[in-house]
Amino acid sequence: VDGLVQRTVDHLRESAQRGPAKRGSQRPNNAGRGGGGGMQDELEALLAAAAAEDKVVAELGEQFAISDETGVLKPGESHNVNVTFMPKVDRFFLLPFAIVSDGLPSEGVLEHGVQGALLTGQGCQERLKLHWHTDRDRAFNGLDYHLCVAHKRVEREFSLANVGLIPVQCEVACGNHTVEMSHQQKSVLPVGGHMTIQAAHTPDKIGSMETLAFINARDMQMRVPVKSQAGEFSYGVEGDLDFPPMQIKSVHQRKVVCVNSGQLPFNYTLRVEPPELASSLLSLKLKEPGNNPNATATFLNGGAKIVATITCRPRRRGTYAGRLVFEPVSEIEGAGVLDAQEIAFTLEVFECMVAMEPADPIVEFGRVVMGEEKELRRTVSNNMTQALPWRLVVVPEREIVPDDEAMLSG
């Protein structure tokens, strides 16, 4: 384009510098021009070459319009010629414009003069471009809110840039009442400018949502797809940990089911508190349902569940209080902190399920005179939750010697 402009300007300048032809000079005889079309032929040849080379030369009547193409001026008279540029496409145009006067015939010689200009114009249309701020939005080429909590507000933003050559007056609109957009009043976006649009979504029900937002300008409208999947959190632990009284080194098991009865997935932890119980008395094992990715030792999808087995192998006697804690954690925006679910339990551990109190290893009668009686009392207790038969076995009596006392005390 620059080369064509320069060549055309140079041509018009040279023509003006030559001025009217001298009297007696011989004008070339151009076929079809009656001997007076040399300048016009040169201009047309230049335009033809430029059109073939640059393809931006406008034809009269397509992009430019001239009010008067011919006329006669009286001495001292002036006349206004209106030139109108009316681009129909977005591109650069030029049109060499010349006023040619063939002069008056005098003694068989024609005088002529030329004065011209180069008409240029840039046809422009509104050009806007959207810029997404998240990978998920870029992949969707729209606003993808993905998983949302029903009735919880989620905020996003994206940018709009003016990549054209003219300022653009635009506004943002969305017909879905669950989506709120900023810049809903008309504003002018300058050339090269951009603006950040805030887009908040508050789903009002469980389920999927798809809608369209619009960027409205004078001559264009851009569509912005919007979608989300809303749900609620609902979860719990089914079962109880009603361990019976137990003897040291015995084994007892209970099972509970961790359930995600909502629509939204979450990660979770399942643990025994206080931690020392897990290290000394209890072990916890989760039974994953095969290769199902919806329920693992750390993740539960909506509608999934997993079975946990709690095994107790007590190593020392005593009474212990603890709790099993099921704590879900979600990274879904708007989820906040999810409440943990707990099951409390108590462990009663005895050395023997049938116990005798006092539990001294030696029942000491001391010295008793032959023929007399001495009575000692011991209490036999059932530490289980059901009836338990018992019997007292007396080993054959034998004489106790000092060495035996040391052995028994050990």
C-alpha positions in Angstrom: 0.0 0.0 0.0 2.8 2.4 0.9 4.5 1.8 -2.5 1.3 2.4 -4.4 0.6 5.6 -2.5 4.1 6.9 -3.2 4.0 6.0 -6.9 0.6 7.7 -7.4 1.7 10.9 -5.5 4.9 11.0 -7.6 3.0 10.7 -10.8 0.6 13.5 -9.9 3.4 15.7 -8.8 5.3 15.2 -12.0 2.2 15.9 -14.1 1.6 19.1 -12.2 5.3 20.2 -12.6 5.1 19.7 -16.4 2.3 22.2 -16.6 0.4 23.0 -19.8 1.9 21.9 -23.0 3.7 24.6 -25.0 2.2 26.0 -28.0 3.3 24.2 -31.1 4.1 21.0 -29.2 2.8 17.8 -30.6 0.5 15.8 -28.3 0.6 12.0 -28.8 -2.4 10.6 -30.6 -4.0 8.0 -28.3 -6.4 5.7 -29.9 -9.9 6.1 -28.6 -9.1 9.4 -26.8 -9.3 11.8 -29.8 -5.7 12.8 -29.1 -6.5 14.2 -25.6 -6.5 11.2 -23.3 -2.8 10.8 -22.6 -3.1 11.8 -18.9 -6.1 9.6 -18.3 -4.5 6.7 -20.0 -1.5 7.1 -17.8 -3.6 7.2 -14.6 -5.6 4.2 -15.7 -2.5 2.2 -16.5 -1.1 3.1 -13.0 -4.3 2.1 -11.3 -4.4 -1.2 -13.3 -0.9 -2.0 -12.3 -1.5 -1.1 -8.6 -4.7 -3.1 -8.5 -2.9 -6.2 -9.9 -0.1 -5.7 -7.4 -1.7 -4.6 -4.2 -5.4 -5.4 -4.6 -6.5 -2.5 -2.5 -7.4 0.1 -5.2 -11.1 1.0 -4.9 -13.3 1.5 -7.9 -15.4 4.5 -8.1 -19.0 3.8 -7.0 -18.0 0.8 -4.8 -16.2 2.4 -1.9 -16.0 6.1 -3.0 -18.7 8.2 -4.6 -18.2 11.6 -6.4 -21.1 14.0 -6.6 -20.2 15.5 -10.0 -17.8 13.9 -12.4 -18.0 16.5 -15.3 -18.9 20.1 -15.7 -18.0 23.5 -17.2 -16.6 26.3 -15.1 -17.2 30.0 -16.2 -14.3 32.4 -15.7 -13.7 33.0 -12.0 -16.3 30.4 -11.0 -15.8 27.7 -8.4 -17.8 24.5 -7.8 -17.8 22.1 -4.9 -17.3 18.4 -5.6 -18.3 16.1 -2.8 -16.4 12.8 -2.4 -18.0 10.2 -0.1 -16.2 7.2 1.4 -18.5 4.4 2.1 -16.5 1.2 3.0 -18.4 -2.1 2.8 -15.6 -4.3 4.2 -12.9 -4.1 6.8 -9.7 -3.1 4.9 -7.7 -0.2 3.6 -8.6 1.6 0.3 -7.2 4.2 -2.0 -8.3 6.0 -5.1 -6.1 8.4 -7.2 -8.3 11.4 -7.8 -7.5 13.9 -10.6 -9.3 16.8 -12.2 -8.3 17.0 -15.8 -8.9 20.0 -18.1 -8.2 19.6 -21.8 -8.1 23.4 -22.2 -9.3 25.3 -25.3 -8.3 24.6 -28.9 -6.1 27.3 -30.3 -4.3 27.1 -33.6 -4.8 23.3 -33.6 -3.0 22.8 -30.3 -4.6 21.6 -27.0 -3.5 23.0 -23.7 -4.2 20.8 -20.6 -3.6 20.8 -16.9 -4.0 18.4 -14.2 -4.5 18.6 -10.4 -5.1 15.6 -8.3 -5.0 14.0 -4.9 -4.9 10.5 -3.5 -8.2 9.4 -1.8 -7.5 7.0 1.0 -9.7 5.4 3.7 -9.8 2.6 6.1 -12.9 0.5 6.3 -13.3 -0.5 9.9 -15.6 -2.9 11.7 -15.9 -3.6 15.4 -13.5 -6.3 16.6 -13.7 -7.7 20.1 -11.8 -10.7 21.6 -12.6 -12.7 24.7 -9.8 -13.8 27.1 -10.5 -16.6 29.6 -8.8 -16.6 33.0 -8.9 -20.4 33.8 -7.9 -23.5 32.0 -11.4 -24.9 32.4 -12.9 -21.8 30.8 -10.4 -21.9 28.0 -11.1 -25.5 27.2 -14.9 -24.8 27.2 -14.5 -21.4 25.4 -16.9 -20.0 27.9 -17.7 -19.8 31.6 -17.6 -23.3 33.0 -18.5 -23.2 36.7 -18.2 -27.0 36.8 -19.3 -28.3 40.2 -21.2 -25.8 42.4 -23.0 -26.0 45.7 -26.7 -25.2 45.3 -27.7 -21.8 46.6 -24.0 -20.8 47.1 -22.5 -17.9 45.1 -19.5 -18.6 42.9 -17.5 -15.8 41.2 -15.6 -15.8 38.0 -14.1 -13.2 35.7 -13.0 -12.9 32.1 -11.7 -10.1 29.9 -12.9 -8.3 26.8 -10.3 -6.6 24.5 -10.8 -4.2 21.6 -8.5 -5.5 18.9 -10.0 -3.4 16.1 -9.2 0.1 14.8 -12.2 2.0 16.2 -13.6 2.5 19.7 -16.5 0.1 20.5 -19.5 0.8 22.6 -20.7 -2.4 24.2 -22.7 -3.9 27.0 -23.0 -7.3 28.7 -26.3 -9.1 29.0 -27.5 -12.5 30.3 -31.1 -13.6 30.5 -30.6 -16.3 33.2 -31.4 -14.9 36.7 -28.8 -17.1 38.3 -25.9 -15.4 36.5 -25.0 -11.8 37.3 -22.7 -9.9 34.9 -20.9 -6.6 35.4 -20.8 -3.9 32.7 -24.5 -4.2 31.9 -24.6 -0.5 31.1 -23.2 0.7 27.7 -19.6 1.7 27.9 -17.0 2.6 25.3 -14.0 0.4 24.9 -11.1 2.3 23.3 -8.8 1.0 20.6 -6.4 -1.4 22.3 -8.3 -1.3 25.6 -9.7 -4.1 27.6 -12.0 -4.5 30.5 -12.5 -7.3 33.1 -16.0 -8.6 33.4 -17.2 -10.0 36.8 -19.5 -13.0 36.4 -21.2 -14.5 39.5 -23.4 -17.6 39.5 -25.8 -18.7 42.3 -27.5 -22.0 41.3 -31.0 -22.1 42.6 -31.5 -25.9 42.3 -29.8 -29.2 42.0 -28.9 -30.2 38.5 -27.2 -28.9 35.4 -27.6 -25.5 33.9 -26.7 -24.2 30.5 -27.3 -20.7 29.2 -25.8 -17.9 27.1 -24.6 -14.4 27.9 -24.1 -11.8 25.2 -21.6 -9.0 24.5 -23.7 -6.5 22.4 -22.0 -3.9 20.3 -23.4 -1.7 17.5 -22.7 -4.1 14.6 -21.9 -7.3 16.3 -22.9 -9.7 19.1 -20.7 -12.2 20.8 -22.1 -15.3 22.6 -20.6 -16.4 25.9 -21.7 -20.0 26.8 -22.2 -20.6 30.5 -22.7 -24.0 32.3 -22.6 -25.5 35.7 -23.5 -28.7 37.7 -25.0 -27.9 41.1 -25.5 -30.3 44.0 -25.6 -30.5 47.8 -23.4 -32.1 50.4 -25.0 -34.9 52.4 -23.0 -37.6 54.2 -22.7 -39.6 57.4 -21.5 -42.7 59.1 -23.9 -45.6 59.5 -23.3 -48.1 62.3 -22.1 -48.0 65.9 -19.1 -49.1 68.0 -20.8 -50.9 70.8 -17.8 -52.9 72.0 -18.6 -55.2 74.9 -16.3 -55.6 77.9 -13.3 -57.6 76.8 -10.3 -59.5 78.0 -6.7 -58.6 77.3 -5.5 -60.1 74.1 -9.0 -60.9 72.9 -10.1 -59.7 69.4 -13.3 -57.8 68.7 -14.5 -56.1 65.4 -17.1 -53.7 64.4 -18.1 -52.3 61.0 -19.4 -48.9 60.0 -20.3 -47.5 56.5 -19.2 -44.1 55.4 -21.8 -42.8 53.0 -21.9 -39.8 50.5 -25.6 -39.5 49.9 -25.3 -36.1 48.2 -24.4 -35.2 44.6 -21.0 -33.7 45.1 -17.7 -35.6 45.6 -15.3 -34.9 48.4 -12.1 -36.2 49.9 -12.1 -37.4 53.5 -10.2 -38.8 56.4 -11.3 -41.5 58.8 -9.4 -41.7 62.1 -9.5 -42.8 65.7 -9.1 -40.2 68.4 -7.2 -39.8 70.7 -4.4 -41.1 68.5 -2.8 -43.2 71.3 -5.9 -45.5 71.2 -5.1 -46.3 67.5 -1.5 -47.2 68.4 -2.2 -49.3 71.4 -5.7 -50.8 71.2 -7.4 -50.3 67.9 -6.7 -50.8 64.2 -8.7 -49.3 61.3 -9.1 -50.8 57.9 -11.2 -49.5 54.9 -12.6 -52.1 52.5 -12.5 -50.5 49.1 -15.2 -51.9 46.7 -13.1 -53.5 44.0 -11.6 -51.1 41.4 -14.4 -48.6 41.7 -12.8 -45.2 41.5 -15.9 -43.6 43.1 -15.0 -44.9 46.5 -11.4 -45.1 47.7 -9.6 -44.8 51.0 -9.5 -41.0 50.5 -12.3 -40.1 48.1 -16.1 -40.6 47.8 -18.1 -39.6 44.8 -21.7 -38.6 45.0 -23.8 -41.6 45.9 -20.8 -43.7 46.9 -20.0 -45.5 50.2 -17.2 -47.4 51.8 -17.1 -50.0 54.6 -14.7 -49.5 57.5 -13.7 -52.3 59.9 -12.4 -51.3 63.4 -10.5 -54.1 65.2 -9.7 -54.0 68.9 -6.9 -56.0 70.4 -6.4 -54.7 73.9 -2.9 -55.1 75.5 -3.7 -53.7 78.9 -6.7 -53.5 81.2 -8.6 -50.3 81.9 -11.5 -48.2 80.7 -10.9 -46.1 77.5 -13.1 -43.5 75.9 -12.6 -42.6 72.2 -14.3 -41.6 69.0 -14.3 -42.4 65.3 -14.1 -39.2 63.2 -15.2 -39.0 59.6 -14.1 -35.7 58.2 -14.9 -34.7 54.6 -12.9 -32.0 52.8 -14.0 -30.4 49.5 -12.2 -28.0 47.2 -15.4 -27.1 45.4 -15.8 -23.3 45.5 -18.5 -22.3 47.9 -18.4 -25.6 49.9 -16.7 -24.0 52.9 -15.7 -26.2 55.9 -17.7 -29.4 56.0 -18.7 -30.6 59.5 -17.1 -33.8 60.7 -19.2 -36.8 61.8 -18.3 -38.7 65.0 -19.2 -42.0 66.7 -18.2 -42.2 70.4 -17.3 -45.5 72.0 -16.0 -46.9 75.3 -13.7 -49.8 75.8 -13.6 -51.8 79.1 -10.7 -54.2 79.2 -10.2 -56.8 82.0 -7.5 -59.3 82.7 -10.1 -62.0 82.9 -13.7 -62.0 82.0 -14.5 -63.8 85.3 -12.5 -62.1 88.0 -11.9 -62.7 91.7 -11.4 -59.8 94.0 -9.1 -59.1 95.7 -6.9 -60.3 92.9 -4.0 -61.3 95.0 -2.1 -64.2 93.5 -1.8 -65.9 97.0 -4.7 -66.3 99.4 -2.9 -66.2 102.7 -4.5 -68.0 105.7 -1.5 -67.6 107.9 -1.0 -70.0 110.9 -4.1 -71.8 112.1 -4.2 -74.1 115.2 -5.1 -77.6 114.2 -8.7 -78.3 114.9 -9.8 -74.7 114.5 -11.2 -72.9 111.3 -10.4 -69.7 109.6 -12.5 -68.2 106.8 -11.4 -65.8 104.0 -13.8 -64.2 101.5 -13.2 -63.6 97.8 -15.7 -62.1 95.3 -16.2 -63.6 91.9 -17.4 -61.1 89.2 -18.8 -61.6 85.7 -17.4 -58.8 83.5 -19.4 -59.8 80.4 -22.8 -58.5 79.3 -24.4 -61.9 79.4 -24.7 -64.8 81.9 -21.5 -66.8 82.3 -21.2 -70.2 84.1 -18.3 -70.6 86.4 -16.7 -73.1 88.7 -14.0 -73.0 91.4 -11.3 -75.5 91.1 -9.1 -76.3 94.1 -5.8 -77.9 93.2 -4.5 -80.7 95.5 -3.2 -79.4 98.7 0.5 -79.7 99.5 2.8 -78.4 102.0 4.2 -74.9 101.3 7.9 -74.4 101.9 9.9 -71.2 101.8 11.2 -71.9 98.3 7.6 -72.3 97.1 6.7 -68.8 98.5 9.5 -67.3 96.4 8.2 -69.1 93.3 4.6 -68.1 93.9 5.5 -64.5 94.4 7.3 -64.5 91.0 
